[in-house]
Amino acid sequence: MWTCANASDRGPVTDINDPDVPPTAVQGPKAKIYVVSISGDWVRDMKHVWFANTGIGGIALDIQSSGYSKQRGFALHLMDGTRGTVPCNIAQDSE
């Protein structure tokens, strides 16, 4: 909303679009174990707030390390919004 209000004050016609990249947050004490199980050991070496391009379940995905405590969290950014249930299905299947 802030972007829309700011653009309207500027005068020119502006198109504002949200990218079709729905994120899925993976948090908690088993977050790293889960993300490693679906994408590989390389996730353990990710620095804080870094992104990595990968693929899971046949779809393009960016993984971001996150979290502000010792306990690392992750955000899975799905590159194909039409496949939005895939990360949830993978999570359920891996339990």
Helices and strands as residue ranges (DSSP letters): H 2-10, E 23-26, H 31-39, G 41-45, E 51-56, E 59-66, E 73-78, G 81-83, H 86-94
